[in-house]
Amino acid sequence: MNPKVNALIITDLQNDFMPWGALPVVGGDGIIPVILKICPLFSHIYTTQDWHPINHVSFAINHGKKPRETIQGHGDIQILWPVHCVQNTLGAALVPHLQRITIEKHFFKGTNSLVDSYSTFFDNEKKGSTGLGEYLKKHKIKNLFFSGLTTDYCILYSVLDALKEGFTVFVIQEACKGLNLQPEEDKKALVQMQDQGAIILHSKELSKYL
């Protein structure tokens, strides 16, 4: 495989999703060493970040509700979350460990206050693009290797969109971590991604595909 067409996507590895953050993913910090270990294998590394305005539709406080309650969004049911990853705050920043690696470009999602954005490609209504897909195609990147947070939300929706966009998609299982609002949602997400055509692998298997 031509290494020039491979890219590692590090999804939402931000302070607010760490165990000490505003929207903690239990064990989310545990994937950092795995990601740092595999980074030297890739010529192209991109990061994505939740980058919300303070009046974002997904924030429970903006509706007088509690996190994990739901409302009717513009096109679908909107899960409500604690205030997190507000633009230009420490919580929205990438974890400092990533300063050790060379990141080619950063992409931001969830910037529209009126609609949420789990996917690293589009908002949840598929009306707004982050520019990631266009950038990858312009630079002839064909194979995407996903890592980061969370397996059952942003990784899942990103992978499904990447497949629809025609990319060959890999998910590095232990370089991702699930939120698991319901038991084993991360495992169900992996099955769903695999069923749609993604290749689920462990980091020790990367040499087969690079």
Contacts in CASP RR format, 6 or more apart in sequence:
PFRMAT RR
TARGET T0000
AUTHOR 0000-0000-0000
METHOD contacts of the structure
MODEL  1
MNPKVNALIITDLQNDFMPWGALPVVGGDGIIPVILKICPLFSHIYTTQD
WHPINHVSFAINHGKKPRETIQGHGDIQILWPVHCVQNTLGAALVPHLQR
ITIEKHFFKGTNSLVDSYSTFFDNEKKGSTGLGEYLKKHKIKNLFFSGLT
TDYCILYSVLDALKEGFTVFVIQEACKGLNLQPEEDKKALVQMQDQGAII
LHSKELSKYL
1 143 0 8 1.000
1 209 0 8 1.000
1 210 0 8 1.000
3 42 0 8 1.000
3 43 0 8 1.000
3 210 0 8 1.000
4 43 0 8 1.000
4 44 0 8 1.000
4 140 0 8 1.000
5 140 0 8 1.000
5 141 0 8 1.000
5 142 0 8 1.000
5 143 0 8 1.000
6 42 0 8 1.000
6 43 0 8 1.000
6 44 0 8 1.000
6 141 0 8 1.000
6 142 0 8 1.000
6 143 0 8 1.000
6 145 0 8 1.000
6 210 0 8 1.000
7 42 0 8 1.000
7 44 0 8 1.000
7 45 0 8 1.000
7 46 0 8 1.000
7 136 0 8 1.000
7 141 0 8 1.000
7 143 0 8 1.000
7 144 0 8 1.000
7 145 0 8 1.000
8 38 0 8 1.000
8 39 0 8 1.000
8 41 0 8 1.000
8 42 0 8 1.000
8 44 0 8 1.000
8 45 0 8 1.000
8 46 0 8 1.000
8 145 0 8 1.000
8 147 0 8 1.000
9 46 0 8 1.000
9 47 0 8 1.000
9 48 0 8 1.000
9 120 0 8 1.000
9 144 0 8 1.000
9 145 0 8 1.000
9 146 0 8 1.000
9 147 0 8 1.000
9 158 0 8 1.000
10 35 0 8 1.000
10 45 0 8 1.000
10 46 0 8 1.000
10 47 0 8 1.000
10 48 0 8 1.000
10 98 0 8 1.000
10 103 0 8 1.000
10 147 0 8 1.000
10 148 0 8 1.000
11 47 0 8 1.000
11 48 0 8 1.000
11 120 0 8 1.000
11 146 0 8 1.000
11 147 0 8 1.000
11 148 0 8 1.000
11 149 0 8 1.000
11 154 0 8 1.000
11 155 0 8 1.000
11 158 0 8 1.000
11 176 0 8 1.000
12 48 0 8 1.000
12 49 0 8 1.000
12 50 0 8 1.000
12 85 0 8 1.000
12 148 0 8 1.000
12 149 0 8 1.000
12 150 0 8 1.000
12 154 0 8 1.000
13 31 0 8 1.000
13 32 0 8 1.000
13 35 0 8 1.000
13 47 0 8 1.000
13 94 0 8 1.000
13 95 0 8 1.000
13 98 0 8 1.000
13 148 0 8 1.000
13 149 0 8 1.000
14 49 0 8 1.000
14 50 0 8 1.000
14 85 0 8 1.000
14 91 0 8 1.000
14 92 0 8 1.000
14 93 0 8 1.000
14 94 0 8 1.000
14 95 0 8 1.000
14 149 0 8 1.000
15 21 0 8 1.000
15 90 0 8 1.000
15 91 0 8 1.000
15 92 0 8 1.000
15 93 0 8 1.000
15 94 0 8 1.000
15 95 0 8 1.000
16 22 0 8 1.000
16 23 0 8 1.000
16 50 0 8 1.000
16 84 0 8 1.000
16 85 0 8 1.000
16 91 0 8 1.000
16 92 0 8 1.000
17 23 0 8 1.000
17 24 0 8 1.000
17 25 0 8 1.000
17 28 0 8 1.000
17 84 0 8 1.000
17 85 0 8 1.000
17 149 0 8 1.000
17 150 0 8 1.000
18 24 0 8 1.000
18 25 0 8 1.000
18 28 0 8 1.000
18 29 0 8 1.000
18 95 0 8 1.000
19 25 0 8 1.000
19 26 0 8 1.000
19 27 0 8 1.000
19 28 0 8 1.000
19 29 0 8 1.000
21 84 0 8 1.000
21 91 0 8 1.000
22 82 0 8 1.000
22 83 0 8 1.000
22 84 0 8 1.000
22 85 0 8 1.000
22 91 0 8 1.000
23 81 0 8 1.000
23 82 0 8 1.000
23 84 0 8 1.000
23 85 0 8 1.000
25 149 0 8 1.000
25 150 0 8 1.000
25 177 0 8 1.000
25 178 0 8 1.000
25 179 0 8 1.000
26 180 0 8 1.000
27 177 0 8 1.000
28 149 0 8 1.000
28 177 0 8 1.000
29 95 0 8 1.000
30 177 0 8 1.000
31 147 0 8 1.000
31 148 0 8 1.000
31 149 0 8 1.000
31 174 0 8 1.000
31 175 0 8 1.000
31 176 0 8 1.000
31 177 0 8 1.000
32 95 0 8 1.000
32 97 0 8 1.000
34 147 0 8 1.000
34 172 0 8 1.000
34 174 0 8 1.000
34 175 0 8 1.000
34 203 0 8 1.000
35 147 0 8 1.000
35 148 0 8 1.000
35 175 0 8 1.000
36 97 0 8 1.000
36 100 0 8 1.000
36 101 0 8 1.000
37 203 0 8 1.000
38 147 0 8 1.000
38 172 0 8 1.000
38 175 0 8 1.000
38 203 0 8 1.000
38 206 0 8 1.000
39 45 0 8 1.000
39 101 0 8 1.000
41 206 0 8 1.000
41 210 0 8 1.000
42 145 0 8 1.000
42 210 0 8 1.000
44 104 0 8 1.000
44 139 0 8 1.000
44 141 0 8 1.000
45 101 0 8 1.000
45 102 0 8 1.000
45 103 0 8 1.000
45 104 0 8 1.000
46 103 0 8 1.000
46 104 0 8 1.000
46 105 0 8 1.000
46 106 0 8 1.000
46 107 0 8 1.000
46 132 0 8 1.000
47 94 0 8 1.000
47 98 0 8 1.000
47 103 0 8 1.000
47 105 0 8 1.000
47 106 0 8 1.000
47 107 0 8 1.000
48 106 0 8 1.000
48 107 0 8 1.000
48 108 0 8 1.000
48 109 0 8 1.000
48 120 0 8 1.000
48 130 0 8 1.000
48 132 0 8 1.000
48 154 0 8 1.000
48 158 0 8 1.000
49 85 0 8 1.000
49 92 0 8 1.000
49 94 0 8 1.000
49 106 0 8 1.000
49 107 0 8 1.000
49 108 0 8 1.000
49 109 0 8 1.000
50 84 0 8 1.000
50 85 0 8 1.000
50 92 0 8 1.000
50 109 0 8 1.000
50 110 0 8 1.000
50 117 0 8 1.000
50 154 0 8 1.000
51 85 0 8 1.000
51 87 0 8 1.000
51 92 0 8 1.000
51 108 0 8 1.000
51 109 0 8 1.000
51 110 0 8 1.000
51 111 0 8 1.000
52 58 0 8 1.000
52 59 0 8 1.000
52 84 0 8 1.000
52 85 0 8 1.000
52 86 0 8 1.000
52 87 0 8 1.000
52 92 0 8 1.000
52 110 0 8 1.000
52 111 0 8 1.000
52 113 0 8 1.000
53 86 0 8 1.000
53 87 0 8 1.000
53 111 0 8 1.000
53 113 0 8 1.000
54 83 0 8 1.000
54 86 0 8 1.000
54 87 0 8 1.000
55 62 0 8 1.000
55 113 0 8 1.000
56 62 0 8 1.000
56 86 0 8 1.000
56 110 0 8 1.000
56 113 0 8 1.000
56 116 0 8 1.000
57 73 0 8 1.000
57 78 0 8 1.000
57 113 0 8 1.000
57 114 0 8 1.000
57 115 0 8 1.000
57 116 0 8 1.000
58 78 0 8 1.000
58 79 0 8 1.000
58 80 0 8 1.000
58 81 0 8 1.000
58 116 0 8 1.000
59 80 0 8 1.000
59 81 0 8 1.000
59 82 0 8 1.000
59 83 0 8 1.000
59 84 0 8 1.000
60 66 0 8 1.000
60 67 0 8 1.000
60 68 0 8 1.000
60 69 0 8 1.000
60 80 0 8 1.000
60 81 0 8 1.000
60 82 0 8 1.000
61 82 0 8 1.000
61 83 0 8 1.000
63 71 0 8 1.000
63 80 0 8 1.000
65 71 0 8 1.000
65 80 0 8 1.000
66 80 0 8 1.000
67 80 0 8 1.000
67 81 0 8 1.000
67 82 0 8 1.000
68 79 0 8 1.000
68 80 0 8 1.000
68 81 0 8 1.000
68 181 0 8 1.000
69 80 0 8 1.000
70 77 0 8 1.000
70 78 0 8 1.000
70 79 0 8 1.000
70 80 0 8 1.000
71 77 0 8 1.000
71 78 0 8 1.000
71 80 0 8 1.000
72 78 0 8 1.000
74 114 0 8 1.000
74 115 0 8 1.000
74 125 0 8 1.000
75 124 0 8 1.000
75 125 0 8 1.000
76 124 0 8 1.000
78 116 0 8 1.000
84 91 0 8 1.000
84 92 0 8 1.000
85 91 0 8 1.000
85 92 0 8 1.000
86 92 0 8 1.000
87 111 0 8 1.000
94 106 0 8 1.000
105 135 0 8 1.000
107 120 0 8 1.000
107 130 0 8 1.000
107 131 0 8 1.000
107 132 0 8 1.000
107 135 0 8 1.000
108 130 0 8 1.000
109 117 0 8 1.000
109 119 0 8 1.000
109 120 0 8 1.000
109 123 0 8 1.000
109 130 0 8 1.000
110 116 0 8 1.000
110 117 0 8 1.000
110 123 0 8 1.000
111 117 0 8 1.000
112 123 0 8 1.000
112 128 0 8 1.000
115 123 0 8 1.000
115 124 0 8 1.000
115 125 0 8 1.000
115 127 0 8 1.000
116 123 0 8 1.000
116 124 0 8 1.000
117 123 0 8 1.000
117 124 0 8 1.000
117 130 0 8 1.000
118 124 0 8 1.000
118 153 0 8 1.000
118 154 0 8 1.000
118 156 0 8 1.000
118 157 0 8 1.000
118 158 0 8 1.000
119 154 0 8 1.000
119 157 0 8 1.000
119 158 0 8 1.000
119 160 0 8 1.000
119 161 0 8 1.000
120 130 0 8 1.000
120 132 0 8 1.000
120 154 0 8 1.000
120 158 0 8 1.000
120 161 0 8 1.000
121 129 0 8 1.000
121 130 0 8 1.000
121 131 0 8 1.000
121 132 0 8 1.000
121 133 0 8 1.000
121 158 0 8 1.000
121 161 0 8 1.000
121 162 0 8 1.000
121 165 0 8 1.000
122 128 0 8 1.000
122 129 0 8 1.000
122 130 0 8 1.000
122 161 0 8 1.000
124 157 0 8 1.000
133 165 0 8 1.000
136 144 0 8 1.000
136 167 0 8 1.000
137 165 0 8 1.000
141 167 0 8 1.000
142 167 0 8 1.000
142 168 0 8 1.000
143 167 0 8 1.000
143 168 0 8 1.000
143 169 0 8 1.000
143 170 0 8 1.000
143 209 0 8 1.000
144 162 0 8 1.000
144 167 0 8 1.000
144 168 0 8 1.000
144 169 0 8 1.000
144 170 0 8 1.000
145 170 0 8 1.000
145 171 0 8 1.000
145 172 0 8 1.000
145 206 0 8 1.000
145 209 0 8 1.000
146 155 0 8 1.000
146 158 0 8 1.000
146 159 0 8 1.000
146 162 0 8 1.000
146 169 0 8 1.000
146 170 0 8 1.000
146 171 0 8 1.000
146 172 0 8 1.000
146 176 0 8 1.000
147 172 0 8 1.000
147 175 0 8 1.000
147 176 0 8 1.000
148 154 0 8 1.000
148 155 0 8 1.000
148 175 0 8 1.000
148 176 0 8 1.000
148 177 0 8 1.000
149 155 0 8 1.000
149 176 0 8 1.000
149 177 0 8 1.000
149 178 0 8 1.000
149 179 0 8 1.000
150 176 0 8 1.000
150 177 0 8 1.000
150 178 0 8 1.000
150 179 0 8 1.000
150 186 0 8 1.000
151 171 0 8 1.000
151 176 0 8 1.000
151 177 0 8 1.000
151 178 0 8 1.000
151 179 0 8 1.000
151 185 0 8 1.000
151 186 0 8 1.000
151 189 0 8 1.000
151 190 0 8 1.000
152 178 0 8 1.000
152 179 0 8 1.000
152 180 0 8 1.000
152 181 0 8 1.000
152 185 0 8 1.000
152 186 0 8 1.000
152 188 0 8 1.000
152 189 0 8 1.000
153 178 0 8 1.000
153 179 0 8 1.000
155 171 0 8 1.000
155 176 0 8 1.000
155 178 0 8 1.000
155 189 0 8 1.000
155 193 0 8 1.000
156 189 0 8 1.000
156 192 0 8 1.000
156 193 0 8 1.000
159 169 0 8 1.000
159 171 0 8 1.000
159 193 0 8 1.000
159 196 0 8 1.000
159 198 0 8 1.000
160 192 0 8 1.000
160 193 0 8 1.000
160 196 0 8 1.000
162 169 0 8 1.000
163 169 0 8 1.000
163 196 0 8 1.000
163 197 0 8 1.000
163 198 0 8 1.000
168 199 0 8 1.000
169 193 0 8 1.000
169 197 0 8 1.000
169 198 0 8 1.000
169 199 0 8 1.000
170 198 0 8 1.000
170 199 0 8 1.000
170 200 0 8 1.000
170 201 0 8 1.000
170 209 0 8 1.000
171 190 0 8 1.000
171 193 0 8 1.000
171 198 0 8 1.000
171 199 0 8 1.000
171 200 0 8 1.000
171 201 0 8 1.000
172 201 0 8 1.000
172 202 0 8 1.000
172 203 0 8 1.000
172 206 0 8 1.000
173 190 0 8 1.000
173 200 0 8 1.000
173 201 0 8 1.000
173 202 0 8 1.000
174 202 0 8 1.000
174 203 0 8 1.000
175 203 0 8 1.000
176 186 0 8 1.000
177 186 0 8 1.000
178 185 0 8 1.000
178 186 0 8 1.000
178 189 0 8 1.000
179 185 0 8 1.000
179 186 0 8 1.000
180 186 0 8 1.000
190 200 0 8 1.000
193 200 0 8 1.000
194 200 0 8 1.000
199 209 0 8 1.000
201 208 0 8 1.000
201 209 0 8 1.000
END
